[in-house]
Amino acid sequence: MSQPIDPSFRPGWAWLIVWALLGVVLFVGLHLWQTNDPVAEAAGRGVQEIERRLTELAPEELRSPASRLAAFFTDKFVRPQAEVARIVTSGWGLIFGVIIPVSMTLLGALLSHAVLSVTGGASGGWRETLRVFAFNRIIAEVLSLALVMAVIGVDWGLALKFVLLFFGLPLIRIGVSVHLTVALCEAHRLGVTRVLLLGVPGMLMGGAMTALLALIPAAWFWLHCALAALLAP
């Protein structure tokens, strides 16, 4: 383990800067959720398909008024439902892309700091605990975003994309759980006893929980890739 940095030499506002950077990263992640939304994409494609089908049913000489009638029908009855689907799935992106990560980071930091304080103290203080958790979340989200954007952007088969998303995202979460444990030990100078009794079980439980949650974005972005492949010309 590397030599710990004395928290007294770290500026008091360092934790605030890290949390601000976390906000930027989560905003980018939310944008990725919303711009690669398989439900909204399917709904929009369905609206276009309905308009095309209704237009094709009309005789050749009535195609123009039929097209306008089809557009009126979809705007009046179909498109509002597609818009509702888009709003609902945007809410999913907000929940799983922002609310859950922030909640887990805050609750994890508060609970960990309370346990450390009770079992022997946290020499780095509460700001250092918050900084460690926020920085760890930044690492997790940046690595996950990089993997997702690579999988979406490269023309690979769906099977390979499935493997990369459903195994890569959970493995990232497990890896950053190890990093979190090491960072907390360095920040608060935890002894061997607390590392073994608190750090190792916490690392195992945290890694398992976040790995399971990572399957949700894996499914979301794989469905986007599958839909894009299905609708490709």
N, C-alpha and C positions, 0 to 999 in steps of 0.2 A: 504494500500500500504506500502511495506517495506521501510525502511530508505534508501534514495538514496546514492550511493557511490560517493564521491567527485572525479570527473574525473582527478583532478590535482594529485591525488595519484596513478593513473593508469599509468604504463609505456607507453611511446609514441609508442612503437612497438607492443603493445597488439593487436591493430586492424590488424596489418600485420599477426600476428600468427593466428588469427581467420580466416582471408581470406585464408591463406595457408591450414588450416584444412578444409575449405569449398571446396577447390580444390580437396583434397583427397576424401571427401565424394562424390562429383560429379563424380569423376573418378570411384568410386565403383558403383555408380548408372548407369553410362554409360556401364560398364561391364555387369551389370544386364540386361539392355536393349538389348545388343547385344547377350548375351548368351541365351536369352529367346525370340527370334525373330520368331513370328509365320509365317511371310512371307518367310523368309529364310528356316525355317524348312519344310514348305509345298513344297517349290521349290526343296529342296534336296530329300524329299520323292518322289516327282513326277519323278525326274531323276531315282531313283532306281526302281520305278514302271514301267517306260518305258523300262528300260533294262530287267527287268524280263519278261514283256509281249512279247517283241521281241524275247527273247530266247525261250519262251514256244511255239511260233508259228512254230519253226523249228522242223523237225522230230528228233527222239531220237538220230539217228546216226550223226546228224549234230549239236547237241547241243553245242559242244565245239567251232567250228568256228562261229556259230551263236552268241554265247556269246561274242566272240571277236568283231564281226561285230556290235553288239548292243552297246558295250562299245565305239567303234570308232564313231558310229553315235551320241550317246549322248554327247561324249566329243567334237565332232565337231560342233553340231548344238543346243543341248539342254542345256548342262552344262554352256556354256557362258551366256545364258539368265538367268539361275539360279544365276550365279555370279553377274550379273547386279542387279537382285532383292535383293541380299544380300547387295550389296553396297548402293543401294537406301535406304533400310530400316535401315542400319547403319547410314545413314545421318539423318533419322528421329530421331533415338535415340540421335544423337549429338544435333539436334535442340531442341527437347523437354526435353532431359535429362541434357543438359549443357548450351546451348546458351540462351534459354529462361529464365531459373532460374537465370543465372548470369546477364542477361540484366535487368530483373525485379528488382533484388536486387540493382544493381548499379543505375538504373534510379529512383527507389523508394527512395534510400538514398539521391541522389542528389536533387530530387524534394522536399522531406520532409525537408531536411536541408535548402533549399532556402526559403520555406514557413515559417519555424520556425524562420529563421533569420530576415525575413521581418516583421513578426507579433509580435516580442518581443524578439528575440534572442534565441540562442541555447547554453546554458552555457557550455555544454560538448565539444563543438567544432566539426569540421567536422569529425575528426578521431573517435570520440565516436559515431556519427551517422552511419558511415560505419561499425564500430564494431558491433553495435546493429543489423543492418540489416543482416550482414553476419552471426552472431551467431544465429539469428532467422531462417535464411535459413538452417543452419546446423541442427537445431532441426527439422524443417519440413522434410528435406530430410532423416534424420536418422530414424524418426518415419515411414515415408512412405516406406523406404527400408525394415525396420523390418516387416511391415505389408505384403508387397509384398512377401518377402522371406518365411514368415509363410504360406501364402495362397498357394504359389507354392509348398512348401515342404511337406505339410500335405495332406493326402489322404481324402479330403472332397468332397462332391458333388458339381457339377458345379453351382447349384442354390445358395448354401451357399457362394461359392467363388465370385459369381456375387454380392451378397449383401455386402460382406465384402469389395470388391474393389470399387464398385460404390458408396457406402455410407461411407466407412471408410476413403478413401483418401481425399474426399472433407471435411469431418469433421475434419481431421487433419489440413488441410489448414485454416479452419475457426478458429480452436483453436489457431494456431500459430499467426494468425492475432491479436487475443486478447493479446497474449504474447508480440507481437511487440509493440502494443500501450502502454502497461504497461512499457516495457523496455525503450521506448523513453521518457515517462514521468519521469521515475526515472533518466535517464541519463541527461536530460536537465532541470529538475525541472519545468515542465510546470505547470502553474496555472490552476485553475478550469475552467476559461473561455476558454482557448485554448484547454483544454482536451475535453470540451463539443462541441466547435465549429469546432475544427480541428480533434481531436483524434477519437471521436466516428464516424463521417461520414467517415473518412479515414479507420477506422477498418472495417466498414460495406462494403464499396466499395472494399477494398483490399481482404477481406474474400470472397466476392462473386466472384470476378474475378479469384482468385487462385483456388477456389472450382470448377469453371467451367473448368479451365485448367487441374485440376486433373482427369477429366473424360477421358482424352486422355490416360495417362498411365493405368488407370483402364481398358479401352477397350483393350489396347495392351496386358497386362498380362493376362486378362481373355481369350482372343483369344489363347494365348499360352497354357493356361490350357485346353481349349476346344479341341485344336488340339492334345495335349498329351493324353487326354482321348479318342479321336476318333481313334488314331493310336495305342492305348495300345493293346497288344496281348490278 
